[in-house]
Every structure is written in structure tokens, then in C-alpha cells.
Amino acid sequence: MKHDILQKIGLVVLPKILSIYLKTLRIEKSELLKLKRNYEVEINPVFTFWHSKMFAGWYINRSNKSAALVSKSKDGELLTRILKNWNYKITRGSSHKGGKEALGEMINLIEKGYSLCITPDGPTGPPQKMKAGCVIAAKKTSVPLVLIGIGYSQKIRLNSWDRMEIPLPFSKVVVLFDEPIYVNKDLTYDETSQIIINAEEKLNRINYQAEKIAKGA
């Protein structure tokens, strides 16, 4: 009973504390190219960043009309509270439980104008190995996939499956938006698989670049 009460208090208080803490960070974003279809209609992309970078990844997209896929685990419940506090539209599911249904709902949200935010190696890894969901969502909706590299000038790294990185207060955060990737609906399975491999390699590359810039290397 006492544990349940403390858990409920934590679900209310922690999102507010986290928001205050993240406001201390010095975030520097690269200019995101204007994404246009036929040079006229703005596109809502699928944003992708690694699970270990989620602290900044979710935070920087909070002011957009964003939707997120969050696992049905207990940890997912806390993340849901945090993201709702940042005005995200939430769908619960993962590649293990409810993933197919969740992907269908996320596609519907994209078609309604939401930008989809995904950690493609979540919720259980392996770390920095891209699952197909973000590419499939982009393919089925014809919106671009935008990879986000994130680097911290100072951080601590947790001993979790993803080696979660937590930026220290007042540290610099460098955010690099990569060129949009458009995935043709007519691509074969093998061609789509190659895009997933290429996107994984590129996401690792721009994360490395963001880290170097953040540390002044």
C-alpha cells in the first residue's frame, strides 16, 4: 500500500523535476532543413534517436506536434507521464508486445499530421541496433525519416542495457538533424532492409560527430 502511494507520488512529481532539470542544459541544434513535398506542403517527419539519448531526444521535440511509441512496461508508464507533460500524443506498444497494433496507430497519427518520435533500439535492445519500425512507418506514409545525433559535453553513463547517458546540469547538448531519408513504398524487402542497415550506420556516425562537437574536439 505504502509502495503504491510512493509510486503514484513519483509519477506526478518526477516529470516536473525533470522538466526543471532539463531547462538548465545549453542546447545547440543544427538547422533542420524545411521538409516540403512538391515544394509547397510541409511534412511531419519520423524522428529517430538512440534509446541512450532519450533525455535530450524527447525533450527537444516537445514543442512540435509529436507522437511517441512507448512500451507497456512499468518504466514505460513513467515515460508516458513525462511525455504527456510535454504535450506528446502517446501510443503504448513495442516490438515485443502490441507492436503491430501500435505501428498501425502511429501510422494513423502521422496521417493526421503528428511527427512520430522513435527510439529504434528500444525498449530492450540490442543497443544501437536499428529495428525496422521507424523505416516501415516512413515507408507506409511517404514522410521522411530524420535521424538525430545527440552529444553531451558532460554526462554520466548508467550501467543499463542501453548504457543510458544523462547530461550533467548546465552541460552543452549538441543536436544534429541529418538530411531527410525518403523510403519508396515500392521498395522490396531486401531494399528496405538495406535502408535500415544504412540508417543505423549513419545514426551512429552523426552521434559520434555530435559528441565531438559538444566536447570541443
C-alpha positions as a Markdown table, in Angstrom:
| # | Residue | x | y | z |
|---|---|---|---|---|
| 1 | Met | 0.0 | 0.0 | 0.0 |
| 2 | Lys | 2.8 | 2.4 | 1.0 |
| 3 | His | 4.8 | 1.5 | -2.0 |
| 4 | Asp | 1.8 | 2.1 | -4.3 |
| 5 | Ile | 1.3 | 5.6 | -2.8 |
| 6 | Leu | 5.0 | 6.5 | -3.2 |
| 7 | Gln | 4.9 | 5.2 | -6.8 |
| 8 | Lys | 1.9 | 7.4 | -7.6 |
| 9 | Ile | 3.6 | 10.4 | -6.0 |
| 10 | Gly | 6.7 | 9.7 | -8.0 |
| 11 | Leu | 4.7 | 9.6 | -11.3 |
| 12 | Val | 3.4 | 13.1 | -10.6 |
| 13 | Val | 6.5 | 14.8 | -9.1 |
| 14 | Leu | 9.3 | 13.3 | -11.3 |
| 15 | Pro | 8.1 | 14.7 | -14.6 |
| 16 | Lys | 8.0 | 18.2 | -13.1 |
| 17 | Ile | 11.5 | 17.9 | -11.6 |
| 18 | Leu | 12.9 | 16.5 | -14.9 |
| 19 | Ser | 11.5 | 19.5 | -16.8 |
| 20 | Ile | 13.2 | 21.9 | -14.5 |
| 21 | Tyr | 16.5 | 20.0 | -14.7 |
| 22 | Leu | 16.5 | 19.9 | -18.5 |
| 23 | Lys | 15.9 | 23.6 | -18.7 |
| 24 | Thr | 19.5 | 24.0 | -17.3 |
| 25 | Leu | 21.0 | 22.4 | -20.4 |
| 26 | Arg | 22.6 | 24.5 | -23.1 |
| 27 | Ile | 21.1 | 23.0 | -26.2 |
| 28 | Glu | 22.5 | 23.8 | -29.6 |
| 29 | Lys | 20.6 | 22.5 | -32.6 |
| 30 | Ser | 21.7 | 22.3 | -36.2 |
| 31 | Glu | 19.3 | 24.0 | -38.6 |
| 32 | Leu | 16.6 | 21.5 | -39.6 |
| 33 | Leu | 16.0 | 21.7 | -43.3 |
| 34 | Lys | 12.5 | 22.7 | -44.3 |
| 35 | Leu | 10.8 | 19.5 | -45.3 |
| 36 | Lys | 8.5 | 20.1 | -48.2 |
| 37 | Arg | 6.5 | 17.9 | -50.5 |
| 38 | Asn | 6.2 | 19.4 | -54.0 |
| 39 | Tyr | 7.9 | 22.5 | -52.5 |
| 40 | Glu | 4.5 | 23.5 | -51.1 |
| 41 | Val | 3.2 | 21.3 | -48.3 |
| 42 | Glu | 5.1 | 20.9 | -45.1 |
| 43 | Ile | 5.8 | 17.3 | -44.0 |
| 44 | Asn | 5.8 | 15.8 | -40.5 |
| 45 | Pro | 8.8 | 13.5 | -40.3 |
| 46 | Val | 9.6 | 10.4 | -38.4 |
| 47 | Phe | 12.3 | 11.5 | -35.9 |
| 48 | Thr | 14.7 | 8.8 | -34.7 |
| 49 | Phe | 17.4 | 8.8 | -31.9 |
| 50 | Trp | 19.0 | 6.1 | -29.9 |
| 51 | His | 17.5 | 4.9 | -26.6 |
| 52 | Ser | 20.6 | 6.0 | -24.6 |
| 53 | Lys | 20.0 | 9.6 | -25.8 |
| 54 | Met | 16.3 | 9.8 | -24.9 |
| 55 | Phe | 16.8 | 12.5 | -22.2 |
| 56 | Ala | 17.5 | 15.1 | -24.9 |
| 57 | Gly | 15.8 | 13.3 | -27.7 |
| 58 | Trp | 12.3 | 13.5 | -26.3 |
| 59 | Tyr | 12.9 | 17.0 | -24.8 |
| 60 | Ile | 13.9 | 18.8 | -28.0 |
| 61 | Asn | 10.8 | 17.6 | -29.8 |
| 62 | Arg | 8.3 | 18.6 | -27.1 |
| 63 | Ser | 7.2 | 21.8 | -28.8 |
| 64 | Asn | 6.3 | 20.1 | -32.1 |
| 65 | Lys | 3.1 | 18.3 | -32.8 |
| 66 | Ser | 4.7 | 15.0 | -31.7 |
| 67 | Ala | 3.6 | 11.4 | -31.1 |
| 68 | Ala | 5.6 | 8.7 | -29.3 |
| 69 | Leu | 5.6 | 4.9 | -29.2 |
| 70 | Val | 6.2 | 3.9 | -25.5 |
| 71 | Ser | 6.5 | 0.4 | -24.2 |
| 72 | Lys | 3.8 | -1.2 | -21.9 |
| 73 | Ser | 6.3 | -1.8 | -19.1 |
| 74 | Lys | 6.4 | -0.1 | -15.7 |
| 75 | Asp | 9.2 | 2.1 | -16.9 |
| 76 | Gly | 7.0 | 3.0 | -19.9 |
| 77 | Glu | 4.3 | 4.3 | -17.5 |
| 78 | Leu | 6.8 | 6.9 | -16.1 |
| 79 | Leu | 7.9 | 7.9 | -19.6 |
| 80 | Thr | 4.3 | 8.2 | -20.6 |
| 81 | Arg | 3.6 | 10.7 | -17.8 |
| 82 | Ile | 6.7 | 12.7 | -18.7 |
| 83 | Leu | 5.8 | 12.9 | -22.4 |
| 84 | Lys | 2.2 | 13.8 | -21.7 |
| 85 | Asn | 3.5 | 16.6 | -19.6 |
| 86 | Trp | 5.4 | 17.7 | -22.8 |
| 87 | Asn | 2.2 | 17.5 | -24.9 |
| 88 | Tyr | 3.1 | 14.3 | -26.7 |
| 89 | Lys | 0.4 | 12.1 | -28.2 |
| 90 | Ile | 1.2 | 8.6 | -26.7 |
| 91 | Thr | 0.7 | 5.1 | -28.2 |
| 92 | Arg | 1.6 | 2.2 | -25.9 |
| 93 | Gly | 3.4 | -0.8 | -27.5 |
| 94 | Ser | 6.8 | -2.2 | -28.6 |
| 95 | Ser | 8.4 | -4.6 | -30.9 |
| 96 | His | 7.6 | -7.3 | -28.4 |
| 97 | Lys | 4.1 | -6.5 | -27.1 |
| 98 | Gly | 1.5 | -4.7 | -29.1 |
| 99 | Gly | 3.9 | -3.6 | -31.7 |
| 100 | Lys | 1.9 | -4.4 | -34.8 |
| 101 | Glu | -1.2 | -2.6 | -33.4 |
| 102 | Ala | 0.9 | 0.3 | -32.1 |
| 103 | Leu | 2.6 | 0.8 | -35.5 |
| 104 | Gly | -0.8 | 0.9 | -37.2 |
| 105 | Glu | -2.0 | 3.6 | -34.8 |
| 106 | Met | 1.2 | 5.6 | -35.2 |
| 107 | Ile | 0.7 | 5.5 | -39.0 |
| 108 | Asn | -2.8 | 6.9 | -38.4 |
| 109 | Leu | -1.3 | 9.7 | -36.2 |
| 110 | Ile | 1.3 | 10.5 | -38.9 |
| 111 | Glu | -1.5 | 10.8 | -41.4 |
| 112 | Lys | -3.3 | 13.2 | -39.0 |
| 113 | Gly | -0.2 | 15.5 | -39.0 |
| 114 | Tyr | 1.8 | 14.3 | -36.0 |
| 115 | Ser | 5.6 | 13.9 | -36.1 |
| 116 | Leu | 6.5 | 10.4 | -34.9 |
| 117 | Cys | 9.4 | 10.1 | -32.4 |
| 118 | Ile | 11.0 | 6.6 | -32.1 |
| 119 | Thr | 14.0 | 5.1 | -30.3 |
| 120 | Pro | 14.6 | 2.3 | -32.8 |
| 121 | Asp | 16.7 | 0.1 | -30.5 |
| 122 | Gly | 14.2 | 0.2 | -27.6 |
| 123 | Pro | 12.8 | -0.9 | -25.3 |
| 124 | Thr | 15.3 | -3.8 | -24.7 |
| 125 | Gly | 18.0 | -3.6 | -27.3 |
| 126 | Pro | 20.4 | -4.6 | -28.5 |
| 127 | Pro | 21.8 | -1.1 | -28.1 |
| 128 | Gln | 22.4 | 1.0 | -31.3 |
| 129 | Lys | 20.9 | -1.7 | -33.5 |
| 130 | Met | 18.0 | -0.4 | -35.5 |
| 131 | Lys | 14.7 | -2.2 | -35.6 |
| 132 | Ala | 12.5 | -1.9 | -38.7 |
| 133 | Gly | 9.6 | 0.2 | -37.1 |
| 134 | Cys | 10.8 | 3.7 | -37.9 |
| 135 | Val | 11.7 | 2.8 | -41.5 |
| 136 | Ile | 8.4 | 0.9 | -42.1 |
| 137 | Ala | 6.4 | 3.9 | -40.7 |
| 138 | Ala | 8.2 | 6.3 | -43.1 |
| 139 | Lys | 7.7 | 3.9 | -46.0 |
| 140 | Lys | 4.0 | 3.3 | -45.4 |
| 141 | Thr | 3.2 | 7.1 | -45.0 |
| 142 | Ser | 5.7 | 8.6 | -47.5 |
| 143 | Val | 7.0 | 11.0 | -44.9 |
| 144 | Pro | 10.8 | 11.4 | -44.4 |
| 145 | Leu | 12.9 | 9.7 | -41.8 |
| 146 | Val | 15.1 | 12.2 | -39.9 |
| 147 | Leu | 18.0 | 10.8 | -37.9 |
| 148 | Ile | 19.0 | 12.8 | -34.8 |
| 149 | Gly | 22.5 | 12.7 | -33.4 |
| 150 | Ile | 23.0 | 13.9 | -29.8 |
| 151 | Gly | 26.2 | 14.7 | -27.9 |
| 152 | Tyr | 26.8 | 15.9 | -24.3 |
| 153 | Ser | 29.8 | 17.9 | -23.2 |
| 154 | Gln | 29.5 | 16.3 | -19.7 |
| 155 | Lys | 27.5 | 13.3 | -18.8 |
| 156 | Ile | 27.2 | 10.2 | -16.6 |
| 157 | Arg | 26.6 | 6.8 | -18.1 |
| 158 | Leu | 24.4 | 4.3 | -16.4 |
| 159 | Asn | 25.0 | 0.5 | -16.2 |
| 160 | Ser | 21.8 | -0.3 | -18.1 |
| 161 | Trp | 21.3 | -2.3 | -21.3 |
| 162 | Asp | 21.5 | 0.8 | -23.4 |
| 163 | Arg | 24.3 | 2.5 | -21.4 |
| 164 | Met | 21.9 | 5.4 | -20.8 |
| 165 | Glu | 23.6 | 8.8 | -20.9 |
| 166 | Ile | 22.4 | 11.5 | -18.5 |
| 167 | Pro | 23.8 | 15.0 | -19.2 |
| 168 | Leu | 25.0 | 16.9 | -16.2 |
| 169 | Pro | 23.3 | 20.2 | -15.2 |
| 170 | Phe | 24.4 | 23.2 | -17.3 |
| 171 | Ser | 26.2 | 21.0 | -19.8 |
| 172 | Lys | 26.2 | 21.7 | -23.5 |
| 173 | Val | 24.0 | 19.5 | -25.7 |
| 174 | Val | 24.6 | 19.3 | -29.4 |
| 175 | Val | 21.8 | 18.1 | -31.6 |
| 176 | Leu | 22.4 | 17.2 | -35.3 |
| 177 | Phe | 19.5 | 16.7 | -37.6 |
| 178 | Asp | 20.5 | 14.6 | -40.6 |
| 179 | Glu | 19.3 | 15.0 | -44.2 |
| 180 | Pro | 15.8 | 13.5 | -44.6 |
| 181 | Ile | 15.6 | 10.0 | -45.9 |
| 182 | Tyr | 12.6 | 9.2 | -48.1 |
| 183 | Val | 11.7 | 5.5 | -48.3 |
| 184 | Asn | 9.9 | 4.5 | -51.5 |
| 185 | Lys | 6.7 | 2.4 | -51.0 |
| 186 | Asp | 7.7 | 0.2 | -53.9 |
| 187 | Leu | 11.0 | -1.0 | -52.4 |
| 188 | Thr | 11.5 | -4.7 | -52.0 |
| 189 | Tyr | 12.1 | -6.4 | -48.6 |
| 190 | Asp | 15.8 | -6.6 | -49.3 |
| 191 | Glu | 16.0 | -3.0 | -50.5 |
| 192 | Thr | 14.1 | -1.9 | -47.3 |
| 193 | Ser | 16.5 | -4.0 | -45.2 |
| 194 | Gln | 19.5 | -2.2 | -46.7 |
| 195 | Ile | 18.0 | 1.2 | -45.9 |
| 196 | Ile | 17.6 | 0.0 | -42.2 |
| 197 | Ile | 21.3 | -1.0 | -42.2 |
| 198 | Asn | 22.4 | 2.3 | -43.8 |
| 199 | Ala | 20.3 | 4.3 | -41.4 |
| 200 | Glu | 21.8 | 2.5 | -38.4 |
| 201 | Glu | 25.3 | 3.2 | -39.6 |
| 202 | Lys | 24.5 | 6.9 | -40.3 |
| 203 | Leu | 22.8 | 7.4 | -36.9 |
| 204 | Asn | 25.9 | 6.0 | -35.2 |
| 205 | Arg | 28.1 | 8.3 | -37.3 |
| 206 | Ile | 26.2 | 11.5 | -36.5 |
| 207 | Asn | 26.1 | 10.7 | -32.8 |
| 208 | Tyr | 29.9 | 10.5 | -32.9 |
| 209 | Gln | 30.0 | 13.8 | -34.7 |
| 210 | Ala | 27.7 | 15.4 | -32.1 |
| 211 | Glu | 29.8 | 14.1 | -29.3 |
| 212 | Lys | 33.0 | 15.6 | -30.8 |
| 213 | Ile | 31.4 | 19.0 | -31.3 |
| 214 | Ala | 29.9 | 19.0 | -27.8 |
| 215 | Lys | 33.3 | 18.3 | -26.2 |
| 216 | Gly | 35.0 | 20.8 | -28.5 |
| 217 | Ala | 37.1 | 18.2 | -30.2 |
